[in-house]
């Protein structure tokens, strides 16, 4: 019985496919015949059969219609990417097959709803590459493909293009950090590029088409069948001159210029030697059935920053810098500073607040001050605010690097800062040599994202010993514009005398590094508090904010350290260790059961607080013991 049902379904499917083809080619006639037949027979079952067959057949043939539409427009090359292995076959008569150079995942499930073909995705350096061929003998070009990002790009990555290296390219379509799309063209007059204003931040399927017309010089980008809103990011549009490098090979995935492939599915890639019209691009887009993109998750309420003075780790501040500029800045130099001005005008390098300690200076050639609205994202996009003052100022450095201030105040201290996590690392340096991770007397703690680096999530480095694993996990999430801005807060509790370093991310302890023990004491005897600094590496921009250093104030256990009382004049003094900025209440009891309140509005004196009161009545002489307790109150 099951076999008969399956066979019947197969036959029905064949019948439906035949009927569908007839409908597609002679739709009006079929509709008229269907209406006539229904009116004559008045059999609803016939109507149901025709409609049912129509939808079944349509679901299986529309992608074939897409291929037909593409071939109709005479592409130079067309890779459907439904191959089982390399090479990816060209569906035109030109036979420009694309060969796997690095890791490709074949037979990925098609992103289309109505496709039983497949797509490809990439390993970290995955690429398909063709032999060289001429692509520009028709008066321009079109690059067309479908893409579904699994995660937002962390830097520039080629999607489809001919970039062999450096300036050796003619046509390229890149994605940039945060999901903007950047088409390029190069002529003998120079190169030009445009950036999409809107970013692709969802995991939906998108139709991307870039066109360039040699005569008009116009470079256009279409996303999902519509002309995209773009800005000119390089060169001049319209372009002038003759195209160059037009016989370069085509790269799908990583090219010869950038170090990564997209974390994405790509399908249906076509290259044309002229600019497709807007009408034909829309026709291509409309012939397929595209799923709705998933709803983006809500971004976290905490953007990852800890403003100066809000740290739960620091008790008393020694130095701090929120890098605030404009009218709310503390110094005149920063009040008049124009965002991103470099090199720094005199006075801007002075640390914002020395908290009564000797004034110190940052190196003035290391960075500029940017804001959320005045920023140079370069190839590593800026996703947004840290929620803790980046709108009024933060450091911006071109490329990696490290910079320091003189310290030497405490042997036990907390160093803390916000960073946008870089693809390689961000770091703290503690030691005797300023403004570098080098120096035999420097120790460095490196922070990296979880699970994305061949290096260590939290590493320890000295220039003579090298970097080794601390065995600690950072739990730092990969940047994703739909989920986070990349900002995190980082801190170290440094104990020079005991040679211990406790590591924190977002004010959560990740563990303690005992320098006397780790890696057989290889890093023992180095720790020096003369200079403390921040830095990082692995991208073309480094952003930081809310640098602060001071005494440990984390989770200080309330302990009464001294009690004195004079029955002669009723003077009472009670001292306890405390956290700066907190409020306390002092109670007393004769039996540890019933407690009476002395005062519930005692403001902390700092790391230690003393409460003194002249009691109006002496404590009863018949009470042999008096007990005191301290409570932290809001």
DRENLOLO-240631 format. One record per residue (C-alpha): x, y, z; residue number from 1. Coordinates in steps of 0.5 Angstrom, whole numbers, plus 500, padded with zeros to 3 digits. Each point is the difference from the previous one (the first is absolute). Layout:
! DRENLOLO-240631
{pt {X,Y,Z},NUM}
...
//
This chain:
! DRENLOLO-240631
{pt {500,500,500},1}
{pt {506,505,502},2}
{pt {503,498,493},3}
{pt {494,502,496},4}
{pt {499,506,504},5}
{pt {507,502,498},6}
{pt {500,498,493},7}
{pt {493,504,499},8}
{pt {503,506,503},9}
{pt {506,500,496},10}
{pt {495,499,494},11}
{pt {496,506,502},12}
{pt {507,504,501},13}
{pt {502,498,493},14}
{pt {493,502,497},15}
{pt {500,507,504},16}
{pt {507,501,497},17}
{pt {497,500,493},18}
{pt {494,504,502},19}
{pt {504,505,503},20}
{pt {505,501,494},21}
{pt {493,500,496},22}
{pt {498,506,505},23}
{pt {506,503,499},24}
{pt {501,501,493},25}
{pt {492,500,498},26}
{pt {498,503,507},27}
{pt {494,504,497},28}
{pt {498,495,495},29}
{pt {500,495,506},30}
{pt {496,505,505},31}
{pt {495,500,494},32}
{pt {499,493,499},33}
{pt {500,499,508},34}
{pt {494,505,501},35}
{pt {497,497,494},36}
{pt {501,493,502},37}
{pt {497,501,507},38}
{pt {494,504,498},39}
{pt {499,494,495},40}
{pt {501,494,506},41}
{pt {499,504,506},42}
{pt {505,495,503},43}
{pt {503,504,506},44}
{pt {505,494,500},45}
{pt {503,502,493},46}
{pt {501,507,503},47}
{pt {504,497,506},48}
{pt {504,496,496},49}
{pt {502,506,495},50}
{pt {502,504,506},51}
{pt {503,495,504},52}
{pt {505,498,494},53}
{pt {501,507,498},54}
{pt {503,502,507},55}
{pt {504,493,500},56}
{pt {503,501,494},57}
{pt {502,507,501},58}
{pt {503,499,506},59}
{pt {505,495,496},60}
{pt {501,504,494},61}
{pt {501,508,502},62}
{pt {508,499,501},63}
{pt {500,497,493},64}
{pt {497,506,498},65}
{pt {505,505,504},66}
{pt {505,496,496},67}
{pt {497,501,494},68}
{pt {499,508,501},69}
{pt {507,500,502},70}
{pt {503,496,493},71}
{pt {495,505,496},72}
{pt {504,506,502},73}
{pt {506,496,497},74}
{pt {505,500,506},75}
{pt {508,499,499},76}
{pt {500,495,506},77}
{pt {494,497,504},78}
{pt {502,496,506},79}
{pt {493,496,503},80}
{pt {505,497,506},81}
{pt {496,494,500},82}
{pt {506,496,499},83}
{pt {502,494,504},84}
{pt {507,502,500},85}
{pt {506,504,497},86}
{pt {499,503,494},87}
{pt {494,504,501},88}
{pt {497,500,492},89}
{pt {499,505,496},90}
{pt {493,500,497},91}
{pt {501,504,494},92}
{pt {504,497,494},93}
{pt {506,504,502},94}
{pt {502,495,505},95}
{pt {503,504,505},96}
{pt {500,495,506},97}
{pt {502,502,507},98}
{pt {505,496,503},99}
{pt {501,499,508},100}
{pt {506,503,503},101}
{pt {498,500,507},102}
{pt {495,497,504},103}
{pt {493,500,497},104}
{pt {494,497,503},105}
{pt {496,497,494},106}
{pt {492,498,500},107}
{pt {498,505,505},108}
{pt {492,500,501},109}
{pt {498,505,495},110}
{pt {498,506,503},111}
{pt {494,501,495},112}
{pt {493,497,502},113}
{pt {499,497,493},114}
{pt {506,497,498},115}
{pt {503,493,501},116}
{pt {507,502,498},117}
{pt {505,502,505},118}
{pt {505,506,501},119}
{pt {507,500,503},120}
{pt {503,503,507},121}
{pt {507,501,501},122}
{pt {505,498,506},123}
{pt {505,506,502},124}
{pt {504,501,494},125}
{pt {495,497,495},126}
{pt {500,502,493},127}
{pt {498,498,493},128}
{pt {505,502,494},129}
{pt {499,500,493},130}
{pt {505,501,494},131}
{pt {502,506,497},132}
{pt {494,503,495},133}
{pt {498,506,497},134}
{pt {494,503,504},135}
{pt {499,507,497},136}
{pt {499,500,492},137}
{pt {493,502,500},138}
{pt {500,507,503},139}
{pt {500,499,508},140}
{pt {499,494,505},141}
{pt {495,497,504},142}
{pt {501,496,506},143}
{pt {494,496,503},144}
{pt {499,495,506},145}
{pt {496,498,506},146}
{pt {503,500,507},147}
{pt {498,498,507},148}
{pt {504,503,505},149}
{pt {501,495,506},150}
{pt {504,506,504},151}
{pt {501,507,499},152}
{pt {507,501,497},153}
{pt {506,502,504},154}
{pt {504,503,495},155}
{pt {500,501,492},156}
{pt {499,494,497},157}
{pt {499,498,492},158}
{pt {493,497,498},159}
{pt {501,500,493},160}
{pt {506,504,496},161}
{pt {506,499,496},162}
{pt {505,503,506},163}
{pt {507,497,499},164}
{pt {503,504,504},165}
{pt {501,507,502},166}
{pt {498,505,495},167}
{pt {500,494,495},168}
{pt {492,500,499},169}
{pt {495,502,495},170}
{pt {493,498,503},171}
{pt {499,498,507},172}
{pt {494,500,505},173}
{pt {502,500,507},174}
{pt {496,500,507},175}
{pt {503,504,506},176}
{pt {499,500,507},177}
{pt {493,500,502},178}
{pt {497,498,494},179}
{pt {501,505,495},180}
{pt {501,498,492},181}
{pt {506,504,496},182}
{pt {500,499,493},183}
{pt {507,502,496},184}
{pt {502,502,493},185}
{pt {507,502,498},186}
{pt {502,503,493},187}
{pt {506,503,498},188}
{pt {498,507,504},189}
{pt {500,497,506},190}
{pt {495,495,504},191}
{pt {493,502,504},192}
{pt {495,497,504},193}
{pt {494,501,504},194}
{pt {497,498,506},195}
{pt {493,498,502},196}
{pt {497,504,505},197}
{pt {495,494,503},198}
{pt {504,495,503},199}
{pt {498,492,499},200}
{pt {500,498,508},201}
{pt {495,495,499},202}
{pt {501,492,498},203}
{pt {495,501,494},204}
{pt {501,499,493},205}
{pt {502,506,496},206}
{pt {501,501,492},207}
{pt {506,504,499},208}
{pt {501,503,493},209}
{pt {506,505,498},210}
{pt {500,503,493},211}
{pt {505,505,497},212}
{pt {499,503,493},213}
{pt {506,502,497},214}
{pt {497,506,495},215}
{pt {496,503,506},216}
{pt {505,499,505},217}
{pt {495,498,505},218}
{pt {501,495,506},219}
{pt {493,497,503},220}
{pt {498,495,505},221}
{pt {494,497,501},222}
{pt {497,496,506},223}
{pt {494,495,499},224}
{pt {498,503,494},225}
{pt {501,507,501},226}
{pt {505,506,499},227}
{pt {503,501,507},228}
{pt {502,506,503},229}
{pt {507,501,500},230}
{pt {506,505,502},231}
{pt {507,501,496},232}
{pt {505,497,504},233}
{pt {506,500,495},234}
{pt {501,504,494},235}
{pt {495,504,495},236}
{pt {494,497,498},237}
{pt {499,501,494},238}
{pt {506,497,498},239}
{pt {505,501,494},240}
{pt {505,496,496},241}
{pt {500,493,498},242}
{pt {500,494,504},243}
{pt {506,496,502},244}
{pt {502,493,503},245}
{pt {493,498,496},246}
{pt {503,493,499},247}
{pt {501,498,507},248}
{pt {498,494,503},249}
{pt {493,500,504},250}
{pt {500,499,507},251}
{pt {494,497,504},252}
{pt {502,501,507},253}
{pt {507,502,503},254}
{pt {504,504,494},255}
{pt {507,501,500},256}
{pt {499,507,504},257}
{pt {497,498,506},258}
{pt {501,495,505},259}
{pt {493,497,501},260}
{pt {494,497,497},261}
{pt {493,502,502},262}
{pt {496,496,505},263}
{pt {495,499,495},264}
{pt {496,496,495},265}
{pt {501,502,493},266}
{pt {496,498,494},267}
{pt {498,501,493},268}
{pt {506,504,498},269}
{pt {500,504,493},270}
{pt {505,505,496},271}
{pt {498,504,494},272}
{pt {504,504,496},273}
{pt {495,506,500},274}
{pt {496,503,505},275}
{pt {493,497,501},276}
{pt {494,504,500},277}
{pt {496,502,506},278}
{pt {494,496,497},279}
{pt {504,494,499},280}
{pt {503,500,507},281}
{pt {493,500,503},282}
{pt {497,495,495},283}
{pt {506,495,503},284}
{pt {498,502,507},285}
{pt {493,499,499},286}
{pt {500,493,497},287}
{pt {502,497,506},288}
{pt {497,498,507},289}
{pt {504,503,505},290}
{pt {499,499,508},291}
{pt {498,505,505},292}
{pt {507,502,504},293}
{pt {500,498,507},294}
{pt {498,505,505},295}
{pt {506,503,503},296}
{pt {501,499,507},297}
{pt {500,505,505},298}
{pt {507,504,501},299}
{pt {502,499,508},300}
{pt {498,506,504},301}
{pt {507,500,503},302}
{pt {505,502,494},303}
{pt {506,498,504},304}
{pt {503,507,503},305}
{pt {501,502,507},306}
{pt {501,507,501},307}
{pt {505,503,504},308}
{pt {498,500,507},309}
{pt {495,495,499},310}
{pt {505,494,501},311}
{pt {498,494,505},312}
{pt {507,498,500},313}
{pt {504,507,502},314}
{pt {499,503,506},315}
{pt {504,506,500},316}
{pt {502,503,493},317}
{pt {508,502,499},318}
{pt {499,502,493},319}
{pt {494,500,495},320}
{pt {498,502,493},321}
{pt {494,500,496},322}
{pt {503,504,494},323}
{pt {494,505,501},324}
{pt {500,506,495},325}
{pt {496,506,499},326}
{pt {496,504,505},327}
{pt {500,495,505},328}
{pt {508,498,500},329}
{pt {504,502,506},330}
{pt {506,503,496},331}
{pt {500,506,496},332}
{pt {504,496,495},333}
{pt {494,495,499},334}
{pt {495,505,500},335}
{pt {502,503,494},336}
{pt {503,494,497},337}
{pt {497,498,493},338}
{pt {498,492,500},339}
{pt {505,496,496},340}
{pt {505,506,500},341}
{pt {507,496,499},342}
{pt {506,501,502},343}
{pt {497,503,507},344}
{pt {500,507,502},345}
{pt {504,502,506},346}
{pt {496,498,506},347}
{pt {496,495,498},348}
{pt {505,495,501},349}
{pt {499,501,508},350}
{pt {496,495,504},351}
{pt {493,503,501},352}
{pt {501,499,508},353}
{pt {506,498,504},354}
{pt {495,500,507},355}
{pt {506,504,504},356}
{pt {506,496,497},357}
{pt {505,503,496},358}
{pt {498,501,493},359}
{pt {501,495,494},360}
{pt {500,501,493},361}
{pt {498,495,494},362}
{pt {505,499,494},363}
{pt {497,506,496},364}
{pt {502,496,493},365}
{pt {496,494,502},366}
{pt {492,501,499},367}
{pt {495,505,499},368}
{pt {493,501,503},369}
{pt {494,498,496},370}
{pt {493,500,502},371}
{pt {494,496,498},372}
{pt {498,505,495},373}
{pt {507,502,498},374}
{pt {504,493,498},375}
{pt {504,497,495},376}
{pt {498,493,499},377}
{pt {505,498,495},378}
{pt {500,492,498},379}
{pt {498,499,507},380}
{pt {493,503,501},381}
{pt {497,503,506},382}
{pt {494,497,503},383}
{pt {497,505,505},384}
{pt {501,503,507},385}
{pt {503,497,506},386}
{pt {494,503,504},387}
{pt {505,503,505},388}
{pt {502,507,496},389}
{pt {503,498,493},390}
{pt {495,505,498},391}
{pt {504,505,503},392}
{pt {507,498,499},393}
{pt {505,493,499},394}
{pt {507,499,497},395}
{pt {500,498,493},396}
{pt {507,497,497},397}
{pt {502,498,493},398}
{pt {502,493,501},399}
{pt {503,497,506},400}
{pt {504,502,505},401}
{pt {501,502,507},402}
{pt {501,506,505},403}
{pt {501,501,507},404}
{pt {500,505,506},405}
{pt {505,500,506},406}
{pt {497,497,506},407}
{pt {504,497,506},408}
{pt {495,502,505},409}
{pt {498,493,503},410}
{pt {502,493,500},411}
{pt {493,497,500},412}
{pt {495,504,495},413}
{pt {495,499,495},414}
{pt {501,502,493},415}
{pt {494,501,495},416}
{pt {497,502,494},417}
{pt {495,499,494},418}
{pt {502,497,493},419}
{pt {497,499,494},420}
{pt {502,492,499},421}
{pt {505,500,494},422}
{pt {501,493,496},423}
{pt {507,499,503},424}
{pt {500,503,507},425}
{pt {499,506,505},426}
{pt {505,500,506},427}
{pt {503,503,506},428}
{pt {507,501,501},429}
{pt {503,501,507},430}
{pt {508,501,501},431}
{pt {506,504,499},432}
{pt {500,502,493},433}
{pt {495,505,497},434}
{pt {495,500,494},435}
{pt {502,493,498},436}
{pt {499,492,501},437}
{pt {507,499,499},438}
{pt {505,501,506},439}
{pt {503,495,504},440}
{pt {497,503,506},441}
{pt {493,500,497},442}
{pt {494,495,501},443}
{pt {494,500,496},444}
{pt {493,497,500},445}
{pt {497,499,494},446}
{pt {492,499,499},447}
{pt {497,497,494},448}
{pt {493,497,498},449}
{pt {498,494,502},450}
{pt {501,494,495},451}
{pt {502,504,494},452}
{pt {508,501,500},453}
{pt {505,495,499},454}
{pt {503,503,506},455}
{pt {498,500,508},456}
{pt {494,504,502},457}
{pt {504,503,506},458}
{pt {507,500,499},459}
{pt {506,502,504},460}
{pt {506,503,496},461}
{pt {507,502,501},462}
{pt {505,502,494},463}
{pt {506,495,503},464}
{pt {495,495,501},465}
{pt {494,500,495},466}
{pt {493,499,501},467}
{pt {497,494,504},468}
{pt {493,498,502},469}
{pt {498,502,507},470}
{pt {494,495,499},471}
{pt {495,505,501},472}
{pt {494,501,496},473}
{pt {498,507,498},474}
{pt {492,499,498},475}
{pt {501,506,495},476}
{pt {495,499,495},477}
{pt {501,501,492},478}
{pt {498,507,498},479}
{pt {493,500,497},480}
{pt {497,506,498},481}
{pt {493,497,501},482}
{pt {502,498,507},483}
{pt {505,504,503},484}
{pt {505,506,499},485}
{pt {506,496,501},486}
{pt {502,505,506},487}
{pt {502,496,507},488}
{pt {503,502,506},489}
{pt {507,497,502},490}
{pt {503,500,507},491}
{pt {506,497,504},492}
{pt {501,500,507},493}
{pt {508,500,501},494}
{pt {504,498,506},495}
{pt {507,502,499},496}
{pt {503,497,507},497}
{pt {496,494,499},498}
{pt {501,499,492},499}
{pt {493,499,499},500}
{pt {495,503,495},501}
{pt {492,499,500},502}
{pt {497,500,493},503}
{pt {493,503,499},504}
{pt {496,501,494},505}
{pt {493,504,501},506}
{pt {502,501,507},507}
{pt {499,492,501},508}
{pt {507,496,502},509}
{pt {503,496,495},510}
{pt {505,497,505},511}
{pt {506,501,504},512}
{pt {507,500,496},513}
{pt {506,498,505},514}
{pt {506,502,497},515}
{pt {504,496,505},516}
{pt {497,493,498},517}
{pt {497,501,492},518}
{pt {505,497,495},519}
{pt {505,498,506},520}
{pt {501,507,502},521}
{pt {502,503,493},522}
{pt {497,506,501},523}
{pt {502,501,508},524}
{pt {504,506,502},525}
{pt {498,505,494},526}
{pt {494,503,503},527}
{pt {501,508,500},528}
{pt {495,505,502},529}
{pt {505,506,497},530}
{pt {495,501,493},531}
{pt {493,497,499},532}
{pt {497,500,493},533}
{pt {495,498,495},534}
{pt {500,498,493},535}
{pt {498,495,495},536}
{pt {501,497,493},537}
{pt {497,497,494},538}
{pt {496,505,496},539}
{pt {501,507,497},540}
{pt {496,504,506},541}
{pt {501,499,507},542}
{pt {495,503,505},543}
{pt {500,501,507},544}
{pt {496,504,506},545}
{pt {500,501,507},546}
{pt {507,498,502},547}
{pt {500,500,508},548}
{pt {505,497,505},549}
{pt {500,500,508},550}
{pt {499,496,506},551}
{pt {497,494,500},552}
{pt {492,501,503},553}
{pt {497,493,497},554}
{pt {496,497,505},555}
{pt {503,502,506},556}
{pt {498,496,506},557}
{pt {497,504,506},558}
{pt {505,499,506},559}
{pt {500,504,506},560}
{pt {507,502,501},561}
{pt {500,504,506},562}
{pt {495,502,506},563}
{pt {502,505,506},564}
{pt {495,502,505},565}
{pt {501,505,506},566}
{pt {495,499,506},567}
{pt {502,506,503},568}
{pt {498,505,494},569}
{pt {496,495,496},570}
{pt {504,501,494},571}
{pt {500,494,495},572}
{pt {504,499,494},573}
{pt {499,494,495},574}
{pt {504,499,494},575}
{pt {499,495,494},576}
{pt {503,499,493},577}
{pt {495,502,495},578}
{pt {499,502,492},579}
{pt {501,507,498},580}
{pt {493,503,498},581}
{pt {496,495,504},582}
{pt {495,502,506},583}
{pt {500,496,507},584}
{pt {496,499,506},585}
{pt {503,498,507},586}
{pt {496,496,505},587}
{pt {501,498,507},588}
{pt {497,494,504},589}
{pt {501,497,507},590}
{pt {498,493,499},591}
{pt {501,499,492},592}
{pt {492,499,500},593}
{pt {498,507,500},594}
{pt {503,506,496},595}
{pt {499,507,501},596}
{pt {503,505,495},597}
{pt {505,506,501},598}
{pt {500,503,493},599}
{pt {498,498,493},600}
{pt {503,505,496},601}
{pt {507,499,501},602}
{pt {504,502,493},603}
{pt {506,497,499},604}
{pt {507,503,501},605}
{pt {503,496,495},606}
{pt {503,493,501},607}
{pt {500,501,507},608}
{pt {494,503,504},609}
{pt {500,503,507},610}
{pt {493,501,504},611}
{pt {501,505,506},612}
{pt {494,502,505},613}
{pt {499,503,507},614}
{pt {495,496,503},615}
{pt {495,504,504},616}
{pt {499,494,505},617}
{pt {506,495,502},618}
{pt {499,493,498},619}
{pt {497,496,506},620}
{pt {505,498,505},621}
{pt {496,493,501},622}
{pt {501,498,493},623}
{pt {507,497,500},624}
{pt {500,499,492},625}
{pt {498,505,495},626}
{pt {500,498,492},627}
{pt {501,504,494},628}
{pt {498,498,493},629}
{pt {501,504,493},630}
{pt {495,500,495},631}
{pt {500,502,492},632}
{pt {494,504,499},633}
{pt {498,504,493},634}
//
